[in-house]
């Protein structure tokens, strides 16, 4: 499997939601590779991440991200033994 492009990842703290929406800053070569493959850079990153690690995230381009920015959405779930506590708060 190929490795995902090197990216800087930043994210606001997750407060009560099940989703995080980290911003990824991709190097120019990764953006060029995505364009060459006919994919948006965030989709390209998500597919490379899945292929290399098995981690599934959803490209942010489907959620109305600002032009020129790239994100992905990921689900944050507590361990099963904490689920009751989390859902009752």
SULKADA-V692502 format. One record per residue. N is the residue number from 1. RES is the residue in one small letter. PHI is phi in whole degrees, -180 to 180 (* if undefined). PSI is psi in degrees with one decimal (none if undefined). NEAR is the number of other ideal C-beta (glycine too) atoms within 10 Angstrom. Layout:
n=N res=RES phi=PHI psi=PSI near=NEAR
n=N res=RES phi=PHI psi=PSI near=NEAR
This chain:
n=1 res=x phi=* psi=149.2 near=9
n=2 res=x phi=-79 psi=161.3 near=9
n=3 res=x phi=-97 psi=147.9 near=10
n=4 res=x phi=-68 psi=152.8 near=20
n=5 res=x phi=-62 psi=147.5 near=18
n=6 res=x phi=-63 psi=133.7 near=10
n=7 res=x phi=-141 psi=148.4 near=19
n=8 res=x phi=-91 psi=134.3 near=10
n=9 res=x phi=-121 psi=132.0 near=11
n=10 res=x phi=-135 psi=151.2 near=9
n=11 res=x phi=-154 psi=140.1 near=13
n=12 res=x phi=-70 psi=153.7 near=9
n=13 res=x phi=-59 psi=142.2 near=5
n=14 res=x phi=-87 psi=123.9 near=13
n=15 res=x phi=-123 psi=89.1 near=5
n=16 res=x phi=86 psi=-11.2 near=6
n=17 res=x phi=-90 psi=163.3 near=9
n=18 res=x phi=-92 psi=-3.2 near=11
n=19 res=x phi=-122 psi=145.0 near=11
n=20 res=x phi=-117 psi=151.4 near=16
n=21 res=x phi=-130 psi=66.4 near=16
n=22 res=x phi=-64 psi=144.5 near=18
n=23 res=x phi=-90 psi=136.9 near=18
n=24 res=x phi=-116 psi=134.4 near=24
n=25 res=x phi=-108 psi=113.3 near=12
n=26 res=x phi=-100 psi=145.4 near=20
n=27 res=x phi=-68 psi=156.4 near=12
n=28 res=x phi=-55 psi=-38.6 near=7
n=29 res=x phi=-63 psi=-35.2 near=10
n=30 res=x phi=-69 psi=-39.9 near=20
n=31 res=x phi=-65 psi=-42.2 near=16
n=32 res=x phi=-62 psi=-42.1 near=12
n=33 res=x phi=-64 psi=-39.2 near=18
n=34 res=x phi=-64 psi=-46.6 near=21
n=35 res=x phi=-62 psi=-40.5 near=12
n=36 res=x phi=-63 psi=-34.8 near=9
n=37 res=x phi=-82 psi=-3.8 near=13
n=38 res=x phi=75 psi=28.1 near=8
n=39 res=x phi=-125 psi=153.7 near=17
n=40 res=x phi=-68 psi=149.3 near=18
n=41 res=x phi=-57 psi=-37.6 near=22
n=42 res=x phi=-70 psi=-38.6 near=26
n=43 res=x phi=-64 psi=-44.9 near=19
n=44 res=x phi=-57 psi=-45.8 near=23
n=45 res=x phi=-61 psi=-46.3 near=27
n=46 res=x phi=-62 psi=-41.6 near=25
n=47 res=x phi=-67 psi=-40.5 near=17
n=48 res=x phi=-65 psi=-40.5 near=21
n=49 res=x phi=-62 psi=-45.0 near=19
n=50 res=x phi=-61 psi=-47.5 near=14
n=51 res=x phi=-63 psi=-41.2 near=13
n=52 res=x phi=-82 psi=-29.9 near=12
n=53 res=x phi=-127 psi=-18.9 near=11
n=54 res=x phi=84 psi=2.7 near=8
n=55 res=x phi=-82 psi=128.8 near=12
n=56 res=x phi=-104 psi=121.2 near=11
n=57 res=x phi=-133 psi=161.7 near=19
n=58 res=x phi=-109 psi=132.5 near=17
n=59 res=x phi=-61 psi=140.7 near=21
n=60 res=x phi=-72 psi=-15.5 near=23
n=61 res=x phi=-61 psi=-19.8 near=17
n=62 res=x phi=-84 psi=0.3 near=12
n=63 res=x phi=-120 psi=17.8 near=13
n=64 res=x phi=75 psi=37.9 near=6
n=65 res=x phi=-66 psi=155.8 near=18
n=66 res=x phi=-64 psi=142.1 near=9
n=67 res=x phi=-55 psi=139.6 near=4
n=68 res=x phi=82 psi=1.4 near=5
n=69 res=x phi=-116 psi=156.7 near=13
n=70 res=x phi=-132 psi=138.0 near=25
n=71 res=x phi=-142 psi=171.2 near=24
n=72 res=x phi=-142 psi=156.4 near=26
n=73 res=x phi=-108 psi=137.2 near=17
n=74 res=x phi=-133 psi=154.1 near=17
n=75 res=x phi=-96 psi=135.0 near=11
n=76 res=x phi=-111 psi=114.8 near=9
n=77 res=x phi=-124 psi=137.6 near=9
n=78 res=x phi=-75 psi=161.6 near=12
n=79 res=x phi=-60 psi=150.0 near=7
n=80 res=x phi=-51 psi=-37.8 near=7
n=81 res=x phi=-69 psi=-14.4 near=7
n=82 res=x phi=-101 psi=-6.8 near=10
n=83 res=x phi=-59 psi=-44.0 near=11
n=84 res=x phi=-60 psi=-44.6 near=10
n=85 res=x phi=-62 psi=-45.2 near=9
n=86 res=x phi=-65 psi=-42.5 near=12
n=87 res=x phi=-75 psi=-17.1 near=8
n=88 res=x phi=-94 psi=-6.2 near=6
n=89 res=x phi=-88 psi=none near=6
